[in-house]
Amino acid sequence: MRTLTKNQLALYNGQDKPEIYVAYQGLVYDLSRSRLWRNGKHYEHWAGQDLTEELKDAPHSANVFDKFEPIAYLK
């Protein structure tokens, strides 16, 4: 699996490219096919970022990532 830096991850914000990536606990997930992440936004969360800290305040658990395969490590 490849490695992405935070700067590289930021390029996949759903605005500049069609791909929508987020990181969680050191892994990067491609959420491009998720209907909940249209245009790189999911409620008050934005794609292209590490959402590890933000997930603590979410109304759901980290199990939401179970349906997505990690595509990279976050460096």
N, C-alpha and C positions, 0 to 999 in steps of 0.2 A: 504494500500500500504506500502511496506517496505521502509526502509531508507538505503542509501549507503553513506559511507564516500568517500572522494576523493581517498583515498588509495584503497578502494574496487573497485571503478569505474575504476581505472587504470588497474585492472586485466582483464577488458573486452575490450581490445584494438584490438581484431581481430588477434592478433599474437599468444598468448599463449592459447587462447580458441576460439572456433568458434563464440561466441557471440560478437557483436559489439555494445557497449553502448556509448552514449554521454549524457552530461547534458546541459540543457539550462534553464536559469532563475529558478534554484532550482528543476527542474524535470529531471529525467533520462529517456531516450528513448532507446529502442532496435531497432537498425538499421540493424540488421543482414540480413534481407530480402531485403534490398535496394541494387540494382545493382550498385549504385553510391558509395558504401562504401566497396568495395572488399578489403580484406586483412587489413581492419581497417584504410584505408586512403581515403580521398576525397580531391583531389587537394592538397593544402598545409595543410589540417586539418587532425589531427590524432584522432582516437577513444580513448576512455578511459579517456577523459578529459571534463572539463566544457568549452563549446564553447560560452558562453554568450558574452564575450568581442570580440571574433573573428568574430562573426556574424555581427558586426557593419561594417566590411570591405567587407563582402560577396556581390556578385552581386544579391542576392535574399533576400527576407524578411524572417521573422520568420515563415511565413505561411508554409514553407517546413515541419515543424513539425506537421502540422495539420493532415497529413495522418498516423501518428504514435501515438499510445496510450502511455502515460507515464507509466512506470513500477515501478518507485520508486521516492522518494524524495532524493535530495542531501543534506547531512548533512554538 
